[in-house]
């Protein structure tokens, strides 16, 4: 992630405003990536239903200016490429999509130590598509990213233990896990918006009829749970967990039609309250 901002500085976009505009532009494509994924998996109806909730939510506050917005977008486009690869059997075009998926998802792991959890979403995409052949291709491409970074002087597997040591030597010791198991989830609700609970409930209620979106929602819930229980996510998850937020919201497409407009209005009001009443530093 640091290299991304170094690159911006090299091309003359290193100032706060310029970098913020680039991050906002990149993050604005995240909903498109989610919609492409759903369409590739044959769920155009779900894509249409959830589109407004992807575009309007309190998460937009954090997507506009945080580095995690770039990470979330890279993950989303990696999953979209994987879904496009899994639309049929191996072919030159689909092999290219699988390779791109691996490169993007591998890059996301280099951007954030928490992004191996994006693998849960990737597996859900393959299960939803019913095809596994893209997995070894994408895995090889992701491994290539890690090996190239190692050749450049950064070995992820050597850095992770150092990160854990420094994390526990720092503020983590003053943040009790028993509080943040619940505090993290509260911060997530602030970021995703109050409708996230209804989204999860609608997904659960539709689990027998809406297999594809429910798989993706379940994968996002699993990733969040693993991150929460790891002890390595304490506070700041309103931005750190942005890669999982759009997938948690897919259940909003399954809300009763009469609920959708009020639910969207509630998301807008929540976003305004977060922006005006809470000090988020963003």
N, C-alpha and C positions, 0 to 999 in steps of 0.2 A: 504494500500500500504506500509505503514511503517512496518507492521508486516512481509510482504514478505521479505524485506531487513534484518529485524532482524533474520528471519529464515535462510537466506543465511549466515549471520554472525555466527549463531550458528553451522552451518555445515561446517564452514571454508571457505566460499566463500564471505566474507564480504569486501574484498579489491575492489578498483575501477576497476581493470582489470577483476578480477573474476566475480564481479557482472555485469559488462558490457557484458562479454561473455555469462552469463546466460540470461540476458535480450535479447541479440541479438538472441540467440538460440530459446527462446520462441517466439519472434516476427517473426522469419523466418517461423513459422507455420501458421501465419495469412492468407497468400494467400491460403493455403491448406484448411483452415476452410471455406473461402468464396466459393471455388470451391466445397467443400462437400455440402454446402448449396444449391448452384445452381443445383448440380446433384440430390439432394434429391427432389428438386422442379421440376425435369424433364427438366432442361435446360442445358444439356450437351454441346450443341452447344455454348451457351453463355459462359459457363465455359472455353471452349477451346479458344474462341475468346478473352476473357479478361485476361487470365492467364499471358501473357507477361507484360501487363500493371500493374498487381498486384505485379509482381516481380521486375519491374524496374520503379522507379519514384523517384523524390526528397524526397518523404516521407521516403525512406529507410534511409536517414541521421538521421531522428528523431526516426525511429523505432529501430535503432541499439543500442541506449544508453539511451533513456528516459523511465521513469517509465510509462508514458502514453502508451508506446508500449505494455507493459504487460497488461494494462487495455484493450486496443484495441483488443488484442488477446483473452483475456477472453470473451469479448463481442462476438467476431466472432465465437468462439467455442460454446458459449451459443446459438447463433442463428442457428448454424449448428445442434446442438442437437435438437433444437426445430423443425427444418425442417425434421429431421429424424423421430421424433415422429409423425409428421403430415402427414406422407406418407400413412397412413391408419387409420383404426379404432383402438380403445383401445385394447391392448394386453400386456402381461407382458413385452416384449421387448420395445414396444413403450412407455409404462408407465415409464420404466427406463430412456429412452431418455428424456421424458418430465420432469422428476424429475431432471436429470442432467442439463437440460437447465435452470430450475429455480434456481438451486444451483449456476451455473456459472453466470447467469445474476444478481442474488441477491448479489453474491460476488463482481461483478463489481460495483454495487451501493455502497457497503461498501468501495471500492477502490477510488471512485471519486464522489463528490457531483453532478457532471453533468450527471452521467450515468443513472438516471431515464429516460433520453431521449432515451436510448437504447430501451425502451419500445415501441417507435414508430416503430423501425425496427422490433421488435418482432411481433407487430400486423400486419405489412406488410407481414411477413413470413407466418402467419396464414391465412391472406386473400389470399395470392398467392397459398397456399396449399388447401384452401377451407375447412379447418377443424378447429373447435374451441375447441374440447374437451381437447387438451393439455393445454389450458389457465389456468383453475383452478388448475390443477396439478402443472404446473410451478409456478403459483403465490403462491401457498401454500409452495413450496420448497424455493422460494425467501424470503417469509416472515419468514420462519424458520431460514434462515441465519441472518436476521435482529434481530430476537428474541434471537438467541444464542449470537450475539455480544452485545446485550443489557444486557443479563445475565452476560456477561464478563466485563461489565462496560462502554460500549459505546452504547448509544442510539442515533441512527441517527437522529430521529425527534427532539431530544433535542439539538443536535450539530449544526444542520442546521441554526437555528436563531442566534446562537453564531458566526458561520462562516460569515453570512451576516453582522452582526454588526462589526466584526473585519475587514472584507473586506472594508466596507465603511469608517471605521476609518483610514484605511491605504492608500495605493497608489491609490485606486480606485477614491478617491476624486480629484486626479490630472490627471485623464484620462477621458476626456470628452466623453460621450456616442455618441454624434453626429459624432465624428471622428471615434471611434472604430466600429461603425456599418459598416463602409466601410473599415476601416483599417484591421479589422478581416478577411474580405473576401479576401483582398489582401494577407494577410499572409497565408490564406488557399490555394490560388492559387499557392503561392510559394512552399508550402508543397506538394500539390497534383500534381502540374505540369501544364504547359500551356494547356495540352490536356483536362483538366477537363472541360473547357468550351465546347469543341467539344463533349465531352462525354454527357454532359447535353443536348446539342442541338440534338444529335443523338437519345437520349432517348425520347425526346419530339416528334421528327419526327416519331418515331416508336411506339408511345403510343397506336395505334390501333391494332398493330400486335404482340408486344412484351410485353404482359401484366406482366409477372412475373418480369423480370429485371426492367421494368419501375416502378412497385410498389416499389421495393427496392430502386431505385434511388430517387423516390419521397419521400420516408420515410426519407432517409438521408438528402435530401434538407430541409424537414420540421424540422428535428432535429437541423440542423445547424441554420435555421432561428429562431427557438425558443431560442436556446442558444445565438444567436446574440442579439435578442431583450430583453433578460432577464436582461441585464446590468451586469451580473455576469461573462461575458467572455470579458475581455478587454486585448488584447495582448496575446502573447504566444500560440495562437490557432494553430500555425503550428504544435504543439505537442498535445495540449489539445484536438483538434478535430480529432486526428488520428483514433479514433473508427469509424468515419463516412467516412473517405477518401476512403477506398476500395469500399464501396457501391456507392459512387458518381461516381466511375470510370467504373461501369458496362456498361454504355452506349458506352464505347470504343469498345465493341464487336459488336456494330451496325454501326460503321463507315464503309464507303465504303471500300472494300477490298484493293483498290489501295492506300488508305490513311493510312493504318495501319502501315506499315513499316516506312514511314516518321514520323508518329506520335510517334512511339516508339523511333526513333532516337532523336526526339525533346525532349522527356522525359529524355533521357540519357544526352543530352547536358545541359538541365536545371538543372539536378541533379549535374553535374560537376560544373556549374557556381555557384550554391548555395553553394556548399562545398568550392570552392576556393575563391569566391569573397565576400561572406557575412559572417559576424561574428555571428554565431548562438550559440556559446558556447557549441555545441555538438561535 
